[in-house]
Amino acid sequence: MAVVALCESRDLFNLLSQRGAVSRLAEINYLCLIDARERQDYDTSHVITARLAKTNQNGAFLPLESVEIDTMQNIVIYDGNTDGLDVPGRAHQCAKMASTSSLCVVHVLRGGFERFSALYPFLRTEKILYTIKELEDVRSYPVEIIPQKVYMSSEEQSLSRSMMDDLKIKAVVCVSAPDMPVWNKSVHRLDVEIEADKEESCFEEICTFIDSHSSSGSRVLVVSLHGLRRSSIAATAYVMHHHKYSLQEAWTHVQRCKHNVVFDKRFTDRLSDWEKRVRGETPLRPGGPGLPQENHIDTELSADTRSTQTLQLRAPQLKQSLSLSLPETGITGARHRTRRQQPRARGHFNLRDVTNTRSSGHKKSS
């Protein structure tokens, strides 16, 4: 039986916002979102892609039809306003039913539909059925790094005026993109260069800018071209500053928010020095245990390359916890295979090495 745990509204928002070439909601085993309220409440409004949990005549919840719970990577269940697991509610009862066949943690949404819809009213809908194409085209919002304060996105997302209005973004940090356009020219903007060979660190400038706007109630967007590499470095630096986290803790936090971010090992020295500065401790040095490992797969791909490849994004090895996390998987839609279905790589072979080995074998035998 799987564990039942609580998750926050931000966790569900970020799950709904994950995107590769298309929205990850199109992956058939990515997310099972279950609405455990009464049917009339569900029909009135529910979270996008949520399925209604049905009950029998005795009020006991039934397994979802045409859903293989044991293959799901993420399961989130909500009711009206559950705020804990100590008092049994509809969401908790449904979660216990799902946990009997689930292989992953079953999460109950803290605050339920009422809190989530109050924070993200733009993710409510009356739509029940979706085609694969509709799921692929679901709008993916910038991920939320610090609740109601700091968000991270790609350039493409930052150009959507409706998304920025929905999130009430009032300031933007443009990372290594001085010519990047934004949705509103009058928005407060900070342009910074994060380069591995640049001696000066801009982390303090970024944190000061974000703090100055957050203190006045403004929300800040951190944006880079693809929203994967340099923006994640800037976000990690701010999380270290805001929460006084270590480098590993801050990177883990950012990775939970956006699952396909890329840690660039060239910035390990800079971030380690920044950790020492914000925490007043001796940081882990580059290559030491516990540091994030660089993702060697280049995700800064051209549009043509991204459309023909299934990216296998290898994240740093992190401690297992009850927080929402995803196994590695293809991110190009439901019609592609998950990692479980893909043959494992047996290593890379150099034809020249194989030839030399055979030649040496023949010489020995002769």
C-alpha atoms as one frame of an Amber mdcrd trajectory, in Angstrom:
protein
   0.000   0.000   0.000   1.341   3.419  -0.983   1.859   6.309   1.415  -0.784
   9.056   1.616   0.622  12.556   2.168  -0.399  16.192   1.831   0.790  18.496
  -0.924   0.462  22.245  -1.353  -1.360  24.212  -4.024   1.980  25.308  -5.495
   2.963  21.657  -6.022  -0.143  20.971  -8.103   0.265  24.239 -10.014   3.833
  23.296 -10.940   2.776  19.776 -11.954   0.230  21.276 -14.324   2.867  23.678
 -15.682   5.549  21.146 -16.692   6.401  21.257 -20.364   8.905  19.825 -22.805
   8.217  20.131 -26.516   4.526  19.955 -25.501   2.640  19.959 -22.219   3.442
  16.934 -20.064  -0.263  16.556 -19.358  -0.391  14.719 -22.693   1.634  11.838
 -21.218  -0.833   9.112 -20.364   0.852   8.114 -17.091   2.208  11.504 -15.980
  -0.549  12.801 -13.694  -3.772  11.350 -12.327  -5.745  14.256 -10.860  -8.900
  13.151  -9.041 -11.820  15.301  -7.867 -13.442  13.638  -4.839 -16.286  16.131
  -4.434 -19.948  15.559  -5.231 -20.900  15.403  -8.912 -22.809  18.694  -8.879
 -19.717  20.490  -7.555 -17.526  18.842 -10.172 -19.908  19.754 -12.991 -19.962
  23.380 -11.843 -16.178  23.811 -11.896 -13.039  21.752 -11.378  -9.280  21.881
 -11.963  -8.235  21.266 -15.566  -7.808  17.569 -16.500  -9.351  16.408 -13.177
 -11.437  13.218 -13.228 -14.500  12.710 -11.043 -14.195   9.967  -8.429 -17.316
   7.797  -8.434 -18.860   6.015  -5.444 -21.076   2.983  -5.026 -24.442   2.865
  -3.277 -22.746   2.687   0.120 -20.664   5.792  -0.548 -17.389   3.909  -0.961
 -15.087   5.204  -3.701 -14.622   3.053  -6.786 -11.434   2.650  -8.845 -11.289
   4.992 -11.819 -12.338   3.491 -15.108  -9.704   3.192 -17.862  -6.937   4.418
 -15.511  -4.021   2.197 -14.530  -3.210   3.619 -11.113  -0.127   1.443 -10.701
   1.561   3.080 -13.721   0.972   6.679 -12.652   3.951   8.850 -11.763   1.905
  11.417  -9.813  -1.470  11.076  -8.114  -3.192  14.097  -6.577  -6.658  14.008
  -5.019  -8.698  16.948  -3.767 -12.094  17.648  -2.280 -13.680  20.889  -1.137
 -11.371  22.077   1.625  -9.446  19.263   3.315  -6.721  20.793   5.465  -5.195
  17.682   7.014  -5.193  13.904   7.196  -6.131  13.633  10.862  -9.831  14.275
  10.098 -11.146  11.829   7.458 -12.677  13.611   4.482 -13.716  12.633   0.986
 -10.241  13.250  -0.426  -8.598  11.168   2.304 -11.052   8.303   1.789 -10.470
   8.364  -1.964  -6.703   8.496  -1.407  -6.808   5.375   0.761  -8.670   3.571
  -2.015  -6.080   4.675  -4.610  -3.152   3.799  -2.337  -4.069   0.100  -2.418
  -2.954  -0.169  -6.053  -0.590   2.806  -6.447   3.196   2.449  -6.626   3.852
   6.130  -5.911   2.908   8.450  -3.060  -0.773   9.456  -3.198  -1.081  13.173
  -2.454  -4.066  14.952  -0.961  -4.254  18.656  -1.856  -4.137  20.819   1.260
  -6.990  23.310   1.236  -8.740  21.428  -1.559 -10.455  23.032  -4.505 -11.429
  26.143  -2.570  -7.871  27.212  -1.818  -6.453  26.152  -5.170  -9.133  27.935
  -7.187  -8.686  31.065  -5.066  -4.961  31.130  -5.845  -5.210  30.020  -9.487
  -8.712  30.847 -10.757  -7.474  30.662 -14.361  -7.002  26.876 -13.993 -10.676
  26.189 -13.345 -12.816  24.710 -16.088 -16.030  22.861 -16.882 -14.396  20.788
 -19.626 -14.372  17.038 -18.996 -13.015  15.296 -22.110  -9.741  16.089 -23.858
  -8.097  14.880 -27.038  -4.351  14.221 -27.128  -3.898  17.335 -29.249  -5.785
  19.458 -26.724  -3.623  18.138 -23.889  -0.437  18.832 -25.846  -1.592  22.419
 -26.406  -2.632  23.148 -22.811  -1.058  26.435 -21.759   1.925  25.823 -19.489
   2.452  28.654 -17.025   5.810  29.731 -15.558   6.660  27.568 -12.565   6.356
  29.021  -9.090   9.681  29.105  -7.207   8.624  31.103  -4.131   4.836  30.995
  -3.550   3.129  34.134  -4.809   6.499  35.900  -5.190   8.996  34.454  -7.688
   8.353  32.594 -10.949  10.634  31.177 -13.651   9.954  30.814 -17.359  11.267
  30.733 -20.903  11.177  33.685 -23.273   8.172  32.245 -25.110   6.094  32.112
 -21.928   7.144  35.609 -20.870   5.696  37.056 -24.082   2.172  35.920 -23.200
   0.375  38.958 -21.802  -2.555  36.879 -20.582  -0.316  34.533 -18.564   1.586
  37.440 -17.034  -1.695  39.144 -16.151  -3.019  35.918 -14.609   0.066  35.635
 -12.409   0.135  39.408 -11.708   3.791  39.740 -12.676   5.073  43.285 -12.131
   8.847  42.883 -12.556  11.160  40.693 -14.603  14.781  39.560 -14.398  16.114
  38.871 -17.915  19.107  36.536 -17.641  21.772  36.710 -20.369  19.266  38.145
 -22.827  19.585  41.946 -23.013  17.558  42.154 -26.214  14.748  39.913 -25.004
  11.332  41.519 -25.513   8.756  41.440 -22.728   4.975  41.594 -22.784   4.890
  45.113 -21.348   7.590  47.718 -21.985   6.648  49.611 -18.850   7.351  46.652
 -16.550  10.262  46.958 -14.112  13.156  45.109 -15.683  16.636  43.978 -14.680
  19.068  42.716 -17.328  21.925  40.577 -16.004  24.631  38.469 -17.597  25.344
  35.086 -16.020  28.436  33.741 -17.733  30.878  31.126 -16.508  33.937  33.165
 -17.515  32.699  36.411 -15.986  34.567  37.357 -12.829  31.865  39.479 -11.221
  28.880  37.729  -9.701  25.447  39.248 -10.260  23.674  37.164  -7.603  23.535
  40.012  -5.106  22.069  42.344  -7.730  19.394  39.767  -8.597  18.446  39.157
  -4.964  18.291  42.872  -4.151  16.030  43.497  -7.145  13.660  40.653  -6.272
  13.535  41.588  -2.576  12.768  45.221  -3.352   9.735  44.263  -5.429   8.570
  41.379  -3.221   8.553  43.653  -0.186   6.023  45.895  -1.949   3.825  42.940
  -2.941   4.990  42.712  -6.561   5.650  39.341  -8.194   8.875  38.796 -10.111
   9.571  36.608 -13.144  13.060  35.185 -13.780  13.387  34.450 -17.483  16.016
  33.137 -19.891  15.812  31.988 -23.489  14.732  28.399 -22.760  14.068  28.725
 -19.034  16.288  25.737 -18.213  19.894  26.656 -17.557  20.787  30.243 -16.655
  17.392  31.132 -15.221  17.643  28.080 -12.949  21.076  29.263 -11.757  19.597
  32.674 -10.903  16.611  31.058  -9.179  18.905  28.772  -7.181  20.939  31.755
  -6.007  17.803  33.551  -4.842  16.436  30.474  -3.043  19.757  30.195  -1.187
  19.422  33.846  -0.197  15.721  33.720   0.689  15.654  30.465   2.672  19.329
  30.389   3.704  19.566  27.006   2.014  22.726  25.172   1.053  23.504  24.806
  -2.640  22.178  21.240  -2.683  18.989  22.200  -0.840  18.368  25.179  -3.124
  18.932  23.155  -6.294  16.628  20.423  -5.007  13.953  23.061  -4.398  14.283
  24.507  -7.916  14.272  21.058  -9.489  11.061  20.129  -7.689   9.466  23.217
  -9.197  10.683  22.539 -12.749  11.726  18.968 -13.395  13.822  19.396 -16.540
  16.112  22.208 -15.412  19.806  21.765 -16.148  22.559  22.272 -13.585  25.570
  23.821 -15.316  28.626  22.610 -13.420  30.644  25.585 -14.647  28.813  27.720
 -12.064  29.562  25.454  -9.094  32.379  27.710  -7.829  30.195  30.820  -8.030
  27.265  29.206  -6.266  29.521  27.662  -3.615  31.013  31.084  -2.874  27.501
  32.543  -2.771  26.456  29.820  -0.326  29.340  30.757   1.941  28.323  34.380
   1.779  24.612  33.940   2.551  25.082  31.245   5.195  28.446  32.168   6.650
  29.601  28.560   6.345  32.258  26.653   4.459  30.502  25.397   1.307  30.886
  22.060  -0.401  33.630  22.413  -2.969  33.266  21.496  -6.646  33.218  17.744
  -7.154  32.526  17.094  -3.489  29.774  14.773  -2.259  26.263  16.162  -2.283
  26.722  18.677  -5.082  24.398  18.541  -8.079  25.908  16.814 -11.066  25.850
  18.452 -14.446  23.294  17.249 -16.942  25.370  16.315 -19.973  22.408  16.301
 -22.333  22.186  19.602 -24.136  18.618  20.796 -23.724  19.304  24.061 -25.530
  18.223  22.339 -28.744  16.942  23.913 -31.886  13.248  23.656 -32.649  13.903
  21.118 -35.382  15.948  18.904 -33.067  13.433  19.077 -30.237  10.630  17.980
 -32.541  12.400  14.743 -33.476  13.999  13.689 -30.198  12.634  12.443 -26.908
  14.733  14.183 -24.286  15.861  12.003 -21.402  16.624  14.602 -18.751  18.751
  13.097 -16.023  18.316  14.975 -12.787  20.754  14.978  -9.862  20.336  12.070
  -7.456  18.329  13.457  -4.560  17.088  12.073  -1.270  13.712  10.402  -1.540
  10.955  12.348   0.197   7.214  12.767   0.220   7.423  15.878  -1.950   6.158
  15.658  -5.483   8.814  14.397  -7.834   8.973  12.677 -11.178  10.995   9.782
 -12.528  12.807  10.347 -15.763  10.492  10.108 -18.718  10.053  11.184 -22.294
   8.378  14.575 -22.560   6.873  14.623 -26.005   3.343  13.471 -25.329   1.212
  10.438 -24.594   2.077   8.728 -27.825   5.718   8.368 -26.791   6.992   5.711
 -24.446   7.968   6.268 -20.852  11.346   5.269 -19.531   9.857   2.070 -18.113
   8.958   0.960 -21.617  12.226   1.985 -23.240  15.180  -0.389 -23.568  18.033
   0.494 -21.255  21.255   1.725 -22.776  24.083  -0.767 -22.309  26.853   1.799
 -22.704  28.639   3.494 -25.568  31.067   1.503 -27.691  33.856   2.808 -29.850
  34.193   0.788 -33.025  37.914   1.459 -33.121  38.343   0.078 -29.590  36.361
  -3.033 -30.483  38.511  -3.574 -33.588  41.743  -3.136 -31.623  40.537  -5.589
 -28.973  39.768  -8.203 -31.582  43.148  -7.658 -33.248  45.018  -8.077 -29.986
  43.010 -11.252 -29.296  44.033 -12.742 -32.641  47.679 -11.964 -31.988  47.599
 -13.654 -28.591  45.902 -16.771 -29.997  48.429 -16.981 -32.801
